[in-house]
Amino acid sequence: MQITFTEQAVEQIKKHQMKGQEKLKLVFDSEGCGCAVSGVPTLWIMQQAGERDLHAEGTPYEVLYEKKHEVYFEDRMTLDYRENGGYVLKSSGQIYNANMRLIDKRAQQ
């Protein structure tokens, strides 16, 4: 999996004061959706990678993901940011989430 970040997305992520050791993680968040296949792509800021996390190539950020979520995404995607709309995860074939959230999970680890 490879994720390219637009300049707008990079500028917004920088506002979250990541100092280098933190990681971004792409998840297919199904909590509260009622079913494991009904979920929403979401980005988390993690303090560190988990032992089961896989690494996607990212420009300029490396992105973690879980093997079980790999089926929901394409091999090449782009993360963009729109003012008043949030992050947008998309590929050449579809938009995964036009209003994706970036959730800071560092304090929860």
VENCORVEN-V799522 format. One record per backbone hydrogen bond with DSSP energy under -0.5 kcal/mol. CO is the residue of the C=O (numbers start at 1). NH is the residue of the N-H. E is the energy in kcal/mol with one decimal. If there is no record, write none. Layout:
co->[CO & CO]
nh->[NH & NH]
e->[E & E]
This chain:
co->[1 & 2 & 3 & 4 & 6 & 7 & 8 & 9 & 10 & 11 & 12 & 13 & 14 & 17 & 23 & 24 & 25 & 25 & 27 & 27 & 28 & 29 & 30 & 35 & 37 & 40 & 42 & 43 & 44 & 44 & 45 & 46 & 50 & 54 & 54 & 56 & 57 & 59 & 62 & 63 & 64 & 65 & 66 & 66 & 67 & 69 & 70 & 75 & 77 & 78 & 78 & 79 & 80 & 82 & 82 & 86 & 87 & 88 & 88 & 89 & 89 & 90 & 94 & 94 & 97 & 97 & 100 & 101 & 101 & 103 & 103 & 105 & 105 & 106]
nh->[57 & 77 & 59 & 79 & 10 & 11 & 12 & 13 & 14 & 15 & 15 & 16 & 17 & 19 & 46 & 64 & 27 & 44 & 29 & 42 & 30 & 40 & 33 & 38 & 39 & 29 & 27 & 103 & 25 & 46 & 105 & 23 & 53 & 56 & 65 & 63 & 3 & 5 & 24 & 56 & 26 & 54 & 69 & 70 & 70 & 72 & 73 & 2 & 4 & 80 & 90 & 6 & 88 & 85 & 86 & 82 & 100 & 80 & 90 & 96 & 97 & 78 & 91 & 96 & 89 & 100 & 87 & 43 & 103 & 45 & 105 & 108 & 109 & 109]
e->[-2.2 & -2.7 & -1.8 & -2.9 & -2.3 & -2.1 & -1.7 & -2.4 & -2.2 & -0.7 & -0.6 & -2.0 & -1.5 & -0.5 & -3.5 & -3.3 & -0.6 & -2.7 & -0.9 & -2.5 & -0.6 & -2.0 & -2.1 & -1.3 & -0.8 & -2.1 & -2.9 & -3.0 & -2.6 & -0.6 & -2.2 & -2.7 & -1.0 & -0.5 & -1.7 & -1.7 & -2.9 & -2.5 & -0.8 & -3.8 & -3.0 & -3.4 & -1.7 & -0.7 & -1.1 & -1.7 & -1.5 & -3.4 & -2.4 & -0.6 & -2.6 & -2.7 & -2.4 & -2.2 & -1.9 & -2.6 & -2.8 & -2.8 & -0.6 & -2.4 & -1.5 & -3.4 & -2.9 & -0.6 & -2.1 & -0.5 & -1.5 & -2.3 & -0.6 & -2.6 & -0.8 & -1.1 & -0.5 & -0.9]
